[in-house]
């Protein structure tokens, strides 16, 4: 079984895919049965959480690193705890959780001296995972291109296609 | 220092007004176009620093406009943010393949729009 590594499943692995869903920017999805979650990322970041022992999994897709106001998954500082709470609420075991981070492209070679939006989004995701002691086992991030992310929760396989 | 120029492209007057409201008070000059063909023409004439490009438009859609802007040496490096509608997930993929740099989803959120504009302008 692969574990969010993006490697293809072992030959002969039969995947029973029951649900397919597209995750919009600013949303969180958690699932308790085999599903395929897809999203498209530019400077936004998506984080996958997966519990291999229960198959509980989830993904967020946030647009900006931090924001105030009522909690919304548009901002990383809200989207990260929301994802964790929802996946735990669905029955995932915290000690088993694995994480993967995707996106955060810096889509233009800007001249800004400030950290770029994609980098700030990535920092927010990594900081949260580090603080919560959730192992980050795979990351496909940065660069100049958009990404299509497909997360198969049956085996934890997360595949990125550059756009 | 001269103000940076942003080209807003949308066939919806309401969307154009909303985008202009978000950008009002910011140090940008704003010009508008109402379809893809006009966007291509204006991108060559105005050489904007950034383009906000709607997808579904009459005369020429946003994908074709994006491709044409990327084919012209004078305009190929202009950052383009595609403005998509929820439910158009295939549009996002096609948008990137057409050459856009990033995307936002309607309804437009002012903070997100402004942050992405600034990011792509290197501010």
Interface residues (C-beta under 8 A of the other chain):
Chain A: X22 X24 X25 X26 X38 X40 X42 X43 X63 X64 X67 X74 X105 X107 X108 X110 X111 X112 X114 X116 X117 X118 X145 X146 X148 X163
Chain B: X79 X86 X89 X92 X93 X96 X97 X101 X102 X103 X104 X105 X109 X111 X112 X115 X116 X119 X120 X121 X122 X123
